[in-house]
Amino acid sequence: MNERSQPQLTPGPGPNPDPAKSWLALAQACAPAGHWDELRGAVTPAAAAENPMSMAAAPALSAAWQRFIEPLNTSSTASAAELDSRMAQLQRQVRDNGITYNVYAAADQPQRPWSLDLFPLVLSPADWHQIEAGVMQRMQLLECIMADAYGPQQLLLRGQLPAALVQGHPAYLPAMQGVAPVGGRYLSLAAFDLARGPDGCWWLLSQRTQAPSGLGYLLENRQIISRQFPQAFEALAVQRLAGTYRSLIDGLKARSPAGAAAHIALLTPGPYNETYFEHAYLARYLGLSLVQGNDLTVREQKLYLKTLQGLQPVHGLLKRVDDDWLDPLELRADSTLGVPGLLQAVRSGNLLVANTPGSGFLESNALLGFMPALARELLGQELQLPAIPSWWCGEAAALQDVLPRIPQCVIKPTYPYHTDRQSFEPVLGHTLSRPAQNEWAERILRDPDAHTLQSWLPLSHQPIWQTGVGGASSIQSRPVVLRVFAVVNAQGGWQVLPGGLARLGTPEGMASMQRGGSSADVWVQAPSKPASTAPQFPRRLAAHDEELTAAPDLVLAEGAFSFSASAGRIPAASDASAERQRLVTSRAAENLFWMGRYTERTENTLRMVRLSLEILGSENQNLPSLLNFITHMATRHGLVRAGVPSATQAHRVFERALIAGLWDSELATSVGFNLRSVRLAAASVRERLSPEHWRLLEQAESRFFQGANAPDLAKPAADSLPNSVAVQRLLADTSQMLAALTGAQTDRMSRDDGWRLLSMGRHIERLEFLSNALSQAVQLELVAEQAGFDAVLDLFDSTISFHAQHQQSRTPQALMDLLVTDPDNPRSLGWVAHTLRSRLRRMGHLADGASLPLAERLPALIGLSPEALWPLRTTPSVAASAWPSQASQASQASHCLPLQTTLEQCQSAAREVSDQLCSLFFTHSGEARYSVGA
């Protein structure tokens, strides 16, 4: 951006200009007239809305924003270029942390990065006092309504609450009628959406009790934004968040049947859910088991988790699945997200679910209109946090009163989507034409119960930083809705999280995250306290002392806060809980196993393609043995489509087919398919992976597929040659990323049973691939030629090791020593079989020791001598001066070598071990005594 395109800072007297004027000079738009402006802390007058740059018409900065900019050097830091730089850092951090929000993303579509703005929503102590007191009161009121609806139902009998909004609501569950809540509370967690009106007060828009989202995203928002403005974070005395998360877990455990030693799990719909990142993030941060419905089973009215260690009891569920999907036996029969018998476990008092199934009717917009009277009846109090005036059209009096007000109201559905009742998107009455308003009035009269009208509230506007695209960057404004959370604590009361998730709309109004909306951090200022004499910490750490002290397993990596993959949880109050062995679900075990196999398979096929392209472009491109070898290997491993001429018949046709197959989405054995499969398997166990590990996966996949569309890799015409040099460069880059990925899997993951399965998946794949490759190389007499000898070493990634150990002694026995019997070469078949045997023995404590016999079926190669595999009399030394005679002897003896029998044993053992592991731990199709989860 050049200097002319940037808004100029307003000069002030002396060397330092007025910070407020300098800051406001960046503002190209303020809140619309009649809306509260969060930047200025006042309603925007009409004159300021027409001319945002008019200092006389627009109010000055609010006190909070004055303090926000005070630590900044307004001569440089507040400039557009500096804020652009901070925004770029923010977006890079979002990408690096893998924060996503998707709309049930397809497997072949890129995930959508989380949208976060640079500026926080700042709440004064007075604002927070109103919000906190009002939310806690409403939480108490919702608990009372829930208790009556599933208890005596006196509110229905006295007509204080319409039966159509309770028993007639699709989210009301008759199966839970009369069931006492486990732990004495129906509600453990709720979210409240608030908006500030032109009067400066906060109003309730809606409430969420089934599976409210946002607790994970707001924590990520806090960590990222506080890093961007650490001095402002400290100057504004922002309240900390971590204590509330601890209270939530302590409250769930205290109310669960097992008390402080309870096993709590987070139930997620799975990796294709739009907020799955948050589910994995929260599970890691809170120390919960992240589970899907098929990970769980109900036995004797108790819930169990299927793990490699057997069935493990689950005492509490923090659910992120809507109620009607929880139990296919009693609710939606087509649900694959829930657990058969789950409701019975809840009814029996053996399982705490947060929240108790059946709370969805509390989310109805129509209920808000009855809350003031219910508060007086149930609490004897007036509501401290007002709600938007709401009219349920199912009441005749309300219907007649509200129909003339359609132009001043928002038309909302009474009942949620995906039900048998009529539902629709909210409609702004003032945006409708007169005929459209009449049409909606007729629609409401036809089905009044399904419609609720709410007064339209001019939403307050939050400043955002708009990065210039072809123009100047500037401060803009967007409508904002604040979501705050109330959680239960260990004493059975409620606690409001001192922060929240600010959802930002578009210039046209509020919009969901899927439709262009964004988010902002929420800073709640603590009440003023006397000056403290506590020692001062460095500014960078002071902004994050919450996370460093309350969550010690937050680690500083690459200059950014991230979670340790092996820990990443709030320490539990109980030592027994803190020392509990990490459970590995059968589903997670299977995904880890295949993650290992696909990683190794990708490396093997990538190396095979690189070797083939090198041969086809080298001086050895006419050697029949080499061409036959690469043709056989490429065909066997599906790197070219069936019917493609062999390399001996048509070099360039085969080369084009090999390159085209790299990104072939329909070819289930292509390099691209295998690489994508690694990421998909990893997505299901994302809570076990560090942010760096996940970032490597995403980058490797995205760069590989982006390379397919690079200009120098454009698909060639049928009669032209592909740019194999560019392809080789891309494959080399991908190979480097896979090497880093291997390091992450080897040294950055906890070595529990899940990791052992990942490791075994890799070694099974390696043993089968390399033993087959060596077998084919021997059968095709590759080792009798120097070029073939080198090609085998290259495919085994052992060229450097061979030269270091054997120099130029190119004998078959030297090759057998390095590639088959060497105990120190990780690419040696003996080393692979030995390591695999060791992993199987370490798994002997599972499934009644069924893995121990498998370990003995792997051939013991390390103790063999090379001469026992390839006798000396078979072939003399492979030297350049004796190629013809050696080739003749190799041709006669290659098919009867003891080596071939050994290689066949390796291949069959690899396949047998794979099948048996799947039968024991994943499909549970073996003997009944080995079933650990079915």
N, C-alpha and C positions, 0 to 999 in steps of 0.2 A: 504494500500500500504506500503511495507517495504522499508527501506532506500536504499537498494541495487537497487530496481527497479526505483528509481527516478534519473533523470539527476542531476549530481552534479554541484553546483554553482562554477563558476571559482573563485578561491581565488585571492585576491588582496593584495597589500602591506598594512600592518597595520590591525587594527581591522575591518575596513569597506572596503569591496572589491569594485571595480569599478562597479557602478550600471549597466552601459551599458553592460559590459562583463557578469555580473551575469544574466542579462535578456536574452542576446543572447545565453547563455549556455542552455537555455530552448528551443531554436528554433531548431527543428529537420528537418525543411524544409523551404526554402525560395522560393520566386517567381521563376518560370521557367526562363531560360535564354531568354533575350529579352523582358521580361515583367517588368512593373514598380512594385516595391516592396513598398507598403505603409508603412511598418514598418521602412524601411531604407531610404525612400524618394529618390530612384534612381533606374535605370534599373539594373537588375541582370546580371552580366557578366557570361559568360559560365563557368568559373572556380568555381564561387560560387554556381552555380546550381548543378554542379557535386559533390561539397563537401561543404554542408551548414555550417559545423563546422569550416571551414577555415576562421579565422578572417582576414587574409591578403587579401583573394579574395573577401570577402563580404564587402559591404559598412557598415559604422557605422550606428547607429540609427539616424533617422531623428530628427530635432530639436523639433518637436511636441512630439515625443515619448520620447525624453530625459526628457521633462517637465512632461510627463505623469507618468514616473516612479520615478521622483525625490522625491515626497512626500512619496513614499513607503519605508519601511525598507527592503532593499534588502537582509538582512541576514535571514529574515523569511517570510515577506509578499510575496515576489516574488517567493518563493519556490513553487514547484509543489504541495505540500500538501495544501498550503494556497490558491492557485488558484483553486485547486479542490474543496475546501470548498466554495469559492465564487461562483463557477459554480453550486454547489449543492443548494446554497441559491437562485441563479437566477432561476433555474428550479423549485424550490419549490414555488417561488413567481409567476411564470407563472401559475403553477397549482392552487395556492390559488386564484389568480385573475380570473381564468376561461378563460384565453386567448386561443382561439382555432382558427384553420384554417382547414376547412374540404373540402372534395370533394363531395358536396351534400350528406352529411352523411345520411345513413339510420337510421330510428328511433331506431333500435335495435343494432346499432354499437356505440362504444365509440367515443367521439369527439377527434380530434387530437390536442394535445397541440401545441401552437405557438412555432416555433423554433427560438431561439435568442442566439447569441454568446456573450461571455463575454467582448470582446474588441470592443471599438467604432471605427468607421472610422473618423479620425481627419482631418479636412480641414483647411488649413491656411487662413489668410485674403486674400492673393493673389489668392489662388484657388477660394475662394468664390466671389471675385470681378469679376473674369472672368465668373463664373457660373451665378451670379445674373444679371449682365449686359446682358449677352447673352440670358438668359431665358426671361427677361422682353422684350427684343427686339423681340424675337420669338413670345411671346404672342401677342404683337402688330401686328405682321405680320399675325398670324393666324386669328385674329379678322378682319383684312382687307380682307383676302381671303374669310372668311365666309360671310362678308358683300357683296362682289362682287358676290359670288356664288348664294346667295339668293336675289340678287338685280339686277344690270344692266348686269352682266355677261360679262363685257368687257374683262376680261382675257381670256375667252373662245373665244370671237369673234376675238381677236387679235392673237389667237394661242399661247398665253404664258402659257396656262394650258390646257392639253388635256381634251376633253369632257368625255373621257372614265374614267378619274379619278375623275370626278365630277358627271355629270349626269348619267354616266354609273356605278357609284359606288353604291352597294346595300344600303349603309347607307345614301345616299342622299335622301331627302324627298321632292318630288315635291309639296306635300301639304303645305310646308312652303315657297314656292317661293313667293317673293314679300311681305312677312310679316315683318313689322318693329319689331325689338327686343324690348321686354318689358324692360324699364329702359335704353335703349340706347346701351346695350352691348349684343352681342350674347354669349360671353364666360365669365363665372364667375370663373371657376376653370379649371386648366389643370395640367397634370403631364408630366414630361420629364425624360426619362431614359438616363443616361449619363454613359460614361466609360472613364477612363484615359488611354491614349495611351502610347507607349514607350517614346514619347517626353515629357511626363509629363503634357500635356494639356488634357483638357476634351473635349470629342466628343459626339455629340448627336446620340443616337441609334434609338429612337422612341419617339412618343408623344401620350398621351392619353387624349381625350376630352369628351368621352361619359359618363363614370362613373368611373373615376380613383379611385383606392383603395389605402389605405396606410396611410391616415391621422390619423386614430385612432390607428393603430398599432405602428406608429412611436412615438406617444405620450406615449403609454405604454412602449415602448423600452426606452425612455428617463427617465421615472420615475424609472424603474428598474435598468438600468445601472448607473445612477448618484448616486443611493444608494450604489452601489458596490464600486465606486471610488469617494467619495465625495471630497477628497482633490485634486485629479487630476482635477475634474470638476471645482473646484474653481481656481486652478492654471492656467488652460488653458483659463480662461475667456470665457466660452462657451456662445454663444448667446442664448437668451430665445425664447420660442415658443409661449407662450400664446397670445401675442399681435396679431399675425397673425390670430389666430382663431377668436379673437374678430373682427378683420378687415373684415373677411369673412362674419360674421353674420351682422355686420353693413352695409357692402356693399350690401348684399341681401335685407335687409330691406329698405335701402335708395332707391333702384331701383324698389322695388315692388309697386303695385298700392296703398297700404295702408300706405306706408312710414314707419316711426319708429314704428308704432303700428301694423305692419304686423304680421300675423300668418304664420310662416314658419314651414314646415314639412319635414321630411326625408323619402323618399319613398324607401322601401326595398322589395326585392323579397320574404323575409320571413325567418324563422329560419333554413331552410334546405340549404340556400345559404352558400357557403364556407366562406364568410367573414361576416356572420351575427353578430358575436361578435363585429366587428368594427362598424356596423350600430347601434347596441344598445349602444355601448360605446360613439360614437359621439353624438347620439341623447341626451343622458344624459348630456354629457359635454357641449354641445352647447345650451341646453335648448330647443330642437326641439321635436315636436311630431313625434314619430316613427310610420309610417303608412304603410300598405300594400294596394294593389290596391282595394281590396274589402272594405276597410275602407272609400273610397272616392266615391263621386258621382258628376256629373255635372248637374246643374240646371240653365237654362237661361244663358248659356255660362259662368257660374262661377263654381268654384270648391268648394265643401263642404266636411267637415269631418263628418261622422256619429258618433255621440256621444250620451251618455245617456242624455245629456242636449238638444239634438236636433241637427239639422244641423248647423255646425259652419263653417264660411268662411275660406278658405285657400288662402293666397295671394302669397305664394312662395313655390316651391318644390326643395329641394336638392335631386336629384334623384340618386339612386344606381341601377337603372334598365336600360338596354340598350334600345336605342330608338325604335327599331322595336317591342318591347313588350309593349309600353306605351299606345296604344289606339287600342283596338280590332276592332273598327268601321272603322278606316282608315288604319291601319297597319296590323299586324298579327291577323287574325280573331280567331286563336286558343289560343291567349294569355289570361291567367287568372291573369297576374301580373299587368296589366294596368287598365285604367279607360276609359270607353266609353265616347267619347266626349272631351277628354283631349286636343287634338290638337285644337279644336274649341275654347276652353277657352283661349289657348295661342294666337291664331290668333286674338281674340277679345280684347286682351290687358288686360285681367282680371287676368292673372296668369303669374308669373315669374317662369321659370324653369331653373335651373342651371345644365347643360348647355342647351341652346335652342335646342330643338330636331332637328336633322339633321346635327350635327357636326361630325358624325362618319367618314365621308370621309376624314377628316383631319388626321386620324390615319394611313392612307395608307403609307406603306414604300416607295412606288413609288413617293410620293409627295416630299420627302426630296431632290431628285435630282433637282427639279425645284425651290427650295427655294432661292438659291443665286440670281438668276435672278429676282425672284419676289420681293426680298428685295430691289434690286436696283430700280425696277419699282415703287413699292408702297411706300417705305420709303425713297428712295434716299440714302441708306446706304449699306455698306458691312456687312455681318453677323459677329457678334463678337464671336458667339459660333458655331464652324464648326460642320457639320454633317458628318457621315460616307459617303464616296462616294457611291452614289446609282445610278443604271441604271434601268429604266423601259423598259422592253423588248418590250413594245408596240410601241416604236419608232424604226423605221427601222435602223437608224444610230446607236443608242445605242445597238440594238440587235447584229449587226455585230461586234461592237467594244467589247462587253462583253463576247460573247460566248467563245473565246479562253481563257478567264480569269476565267473560272469556278473553276479551282483548287485553285485560290487565293480569292474566293468569298464565300459568304453565300447566298444560294438560299432561297428566302422568298416569301410568297404569297402576291399578290397585294391586294387581297380582303379578308375580315375576314371569320371566320367559320360561319356555320349555314346560308349560303346563297346559291343561285342558281349558284354562280360562283365557279370555281375550287379553292380549298384551300388545304393546307397541312402543315405539321410541317417543320420549317426551317431546311435546310440541309447544313452541312459544306462541302464545295467542296474539301478541302484537305483530308477529311476522305474517299472519294470515290475512288474506283478503276478506272482504265482507261475505262473499259466497262461501269461502272456505270455512269461515267462522260458523255460518249457518249449517254447513254440512257436518261440522264437528258437534254442534248442538244436537242435531238429529241423531248422530251416532251415540252420543251420551244418553239420550232419552231411550234409545233401543236397548241399551245394556248399562244402566246407571251404576250398578255395583262394580263394574270393571274400570271405572274412571274416578280419578281424584284430581282436584284442581288445587293448585298452590299459587299464592301471590307471587308475582314476579319481583325479584329483589335485584336491584342494580349492584352487581358484585364489585368488591374493591379490586383495585388493580395493583399488581406487584411489578416493580421495575425488573427488567431483564436486560441482558447484554446481547444485542443483535449484531453478530459478525457480518460485516459488509460483504456482499456478493455483487461485485461490479459497482459498488458505491461505498459510502462511508459507513463505518461501524458506529453504533450509537446506543444509547439507553432508550429502550422502548418500554411499553407497559402491556401487561396481559391480565385478564381476569384470573382470580385465584380462589381456590377452595381448599380449606385446611382440613386434613383428616387427623384426628387425635385418637389415642388408644387408652382404654382403661383395662387394667388387668387385676386379677385377684391376687392377694398376697397370702403369706403363710398363716396370718391371723384370721383369715376369712373375710377381711375387708377388701376394699378396692383402692387402687393406686393409679393415678393418671400419669402416663409417660410425659415428662417435661420436654416436649418437642412434638414432632409430627411429620407428616408428609404433605407438602404443599403441591397441589396439582394445578398446573397453569394451562389456560386455554389458548385459543388462537385469537387473532384480531376480530374474528367473527363471533367469538363467544367461547363457552366451555366446550371442550372436546375430550374424548377418551384418549388414553395413551396410544391406542391403535390408530387413531385418526388425527394425529398431529399434535396431541397434547404433550406437555413436558412436566417437569417436576422441579422443586426447589427444596433446599434444606430449610429447617425451621429452628431458629435460635430463640430460646426463651430466656430472658434475662432474669437473673436471680435478684431478690430484693437487696437493696443497699445494706452493707454491713460496715462496721467500723474498720478502719485500715488495719491490715494484718501485718504482723512482724515476721511472718513466715519467710524463709529464704527464697530468693528469686531463682527460678530455673531458666535455662536457655529458652528463648522465645519459641523455637521450633518444637521443643518438648512440652512447653507449657500449654500449648493449644491442644495437646493430645493426652494430658495427664489422666483424663478419664479412661481412655482405652489402655494406657500403659499400666495404671494401677488397678483398675477393676477387671481387666481381662488380660492377665499377664501373658497369655499365649498369643497375643498379637505380636508379630515380629516385624522388624524393619527389613525389607528386602527390596533392593534396587530403588531405594529412595522412596518407597511407598509402603503404606501399611497394608498388610495382608495376613491371612490366617495360615497358621501352620497346618499342613495336611494331616499330620498325625495327632494334633491336639485340637487347637481352635475351639475350645469350649470354656464356658465359665466354670470355675472349680465348684464342685458340689460341696454342700455343707458336710456331708457324711464321708468319712475316709473310705468306707466300704464302696460307696458309689464311685469315688474318684479312682479307686483301684480296680474297678470292674473290668474284666477282660473284654476287649472289643469284639462284639458279635459280628459275624459275617453271615448275612442272609444268603439263602440258596440262590436267589436272583442275582444279588451282587457278586456271588462267587462265579456264577455262570458268565456274567458280563466281564468280569476280570479275566477269566480263563480265555474267552474269545478276544478280548482286547489284546492279550499277549499273543495269541495265535495270529490275529490279523496284523499286528505290528511286525512280527517276524516274517509273515508271508509278504507283506509290503516290501520289506527290506530285500528278501530273496528275489522276488520278481523284478524289483527295480535293478538289482545288481545283474540279473540275467539279461534284461533289456540293454543295459549299458554295455555289457560284454558283447552282446550280439551286434550292436551298432558299431562298436569299435572294430570287430572282426570284419564286418561288411565294408568298412571304410579303410581297411589296412591293406598291407601287402599280402596278407594271408587270405584274402577274400576268395581265392580260388581253390583252397585246400578242401577236398571233399570231406575229410573227417570232421573238420571244424564246422562246415556248413551243415552236414548231417546232424551234428551234435546240437547246434543252436536251433535247427528246425524241430528236432525231436523235443527238446526242452520247452520251446515256445508253444508247440502244439499241446504237449502234455499238460502244461500249466495254464492253458487258455489265454495266452498272450496274443494270439492271432485267431481269427475266425476260421471255422472249418471251411475247407475248399480252397484256401489260399495256397498258391504254388509254393513248393519248398524253396529254400535258399539256393539249392543246387540248380533248380530249374530257372528261376528268375530272381536274381539278386534284388533288383530295385522294387519289384512288386512286393517281395517279402518284406523289404525294409519299410515301404510305405504302409503296409498292413500292420507291421509291428508298432510304428509310431501312431497310427490312427487308433490302435487298440489301447493306448495308454489312457485315454479319457473316455473310452467306450462305456457309456452308462448302462447299456444293455448286456454287457459282457461281465458276468458275475465274478470273473477271475482277473479282470484288468487291474492295473496298478491303481488307477483312480478309484475303482470300486473298493479295493482292499483298504486304501487310505481313508475313504469315507466311512467304512465299516469300523475302523479304529475309533474314529470320533463318535460314532453312534453308540458303540459299546461303552465308551468312556462317559458319555452323557448320562447314562443310567447309574453311574457310580461317581458322579461329579463331586459329591461331598467328601470323597476320599482323596481327591486330587488337589494339589496346591494350585494357586492361580497361575504360577509359571508353567506348570505342567499342562493345564488346560489351554493356556495361551499358545504353547508350542503346537498342540494338536490343531487348533484353529488356524494358526498361521501356516502350518505345513499343508493343510488341505486347501486353504484359500489360495495360496501362492501357486500350488500345483495346478489347480483348475483355472486360475487366471492366466497361467502360462499358455494354456490352450488357445487363448484369444489374442496372444501377443502378436504384433505385426510380423515379427520374424518367424513365427510359427503358424502363419496362416495356412489353411489347408491347401496343399498343392493341387494343381490340375492333374488329370489322369496321366498326362504325358510328361509331367515335370517332376523334378526330384525334391523330396522334402529337405528342409534345412536341418540336417542331422546334427550340425554343430550347435545350433541353438537348443535343440532337444537335449543333447548331452549336457549342456550348461544347466538347463533346468533340472535334469535328473541329478546332477552333481549337487545342486543347491538343496534339492529335496532329500538327498542322501545325508547331507550334513544335518538337516533338521531331524531326520530320523535317528541319527546318532545321538543328538541331544535328547531326544525323546527316550531312547534306550537308557541314557544316563539318569533321567528323571525316574524312570520305572525301577531302575536298579538301586539307586542311592537316595531317593527322595520319598520313598513310601515305607510305611511301617511293615515289618516283615511278619505279618500274621498269616493265618491260613488263607485269607483272600489273596495276599501277595504271592504266596507259594503256588496257588493255582494259576495266577498270571504268569509266574516264572515257568511252571510246568507247561503251560500253553505254548510259550515261546520255544522251549526245548523240544517238545514233541514236534512242532513244526520244523524246527531246524534239523532234527535227527532224520525226519522223513525226507525232507528236501535234499539235504546234502548226501545222504546215503544213496538216494536215487540218482543224483547227479553224478556221483563217483561211479556208480554201477554202469551208467550209460557211457561215461567217458572211457571206462575200461573196455566195454563191449565194442565201442566204435574205434578202439585202438588210438585214442587221443594221446596217451602217455608215451607212445612210441615216437612222437614228433615234438620238437621243441616248442612250436607254437601251441600245440595242444596241451603240452605239459604246463606251459605258462597260463593257458586259459583256465585249467583246473585250479591252479593256485589262486588265480584272480577271483574265480567264483567262490572259493572258500575264504576269500579275504585274508590270505595267508602268505602273500608274496614276500613281504618284508621279513616275516618270521623264517621262511624257508632260506632266504639268502643269508640271514644272520646265523642260522644254525648249520646249514649244509653247503653254503657258498654255491659252487657250480657243480656239485655232485648230483646230477640229475638222474638218479636211479629210481626205479619203482619202489625199492625198499626205503629210500629216503623220503619219498612221497608218503608211503604208508606210515612211516614213523611220525610225520608231522600231522597228517590229516586223519589218521585212524587211532593210533595208540598213544599219542602225546598227552600226558596228564595236565599240561600247563597251557595248552592252546585252546581257548574257548570255542574255536571253530572245529576242533578235533571231534570226531564221532565218539571217541573214548571219553573225552571230557564231558560232552553233552550227555551221554548215557549215564556216566557216573553222577553228574549233578542231578539229573532227573531221578535217578535211583535214590539219592539223598533226600530230595524233596518228598518223594513218596513215603519214605520211612518217617519223615517228620510229621506226615499226616496220619501216622498209625494210630493216634488217639481218637480218630473219627471213624464212624461206621464200623465199630467192632473190629478195627484193625484191617479192614478189607483192602487197604492200599498196600499193605506189606507184601502179600503174594505177588502183586503187580510189579513191585520193585525187583523181585527175583527173576522176572521174565525178560528183563533188559540184558542184553549180552554184555559181559565183562570184557572190555577191549583193552583197558590200560595195561593189563598184565601180559598181553600177547606181544610176541616179537614180530617185527615187520617181515622177517623171513618166513614165519608161519603163515602169513597172509599171502605173500608173493615170494615163493622160493627163489633162491639165487640162480638156479639152473634154468629158470624160465626165460629170463632176458638179462643180457649184460647191461653195462652202464649205457645210458642214453647220451651219446656224444655226437657232435655234429658230423664227425667223420664216418660214422657207422650207421646212418639212418636206414638204409635198405635192409641190411641183415637183421637189425633189431626189429623193424616193422614186421618182417616175416615171422620171426620167433614170437612176437607179441600176438600176431594174428592167430597163430596155432594154439597158444596157451591161454589167451584171455578168458575164454569161456569156461575153462575148467579150474580156474584159480580158487583156492579156499576163500579168497577175499569175496567172491561173488556170493557164496553161501552166507558169509557174515553180513554183507550188505542187505541181503534179503531178510535176514533175521532182524536187522535194525528197522527196516521199513515195516515189517509185520508187527514188531513189538510196539512201535510208535502208534500204529493204528489201533492196536488192541488196548493200549493204555488209555488212549483218547476215548474210545468207546466205553471202557469200564468206568472212567472218571465221570463221564456224562451220565451213565446209568446210576452210579452211586450217589452223586451229589446234585444233579440237575433235574433229570427226568424221573428219578426214583423208580426205575423200572426193574431194578434187580430184586433180590430176595427181600422179603418183608423186613427182616431184621436190620437191613441196611438203610431203610427209609428214614430220613431225618426230617422230613417236612410234609410229606403227602398226607 
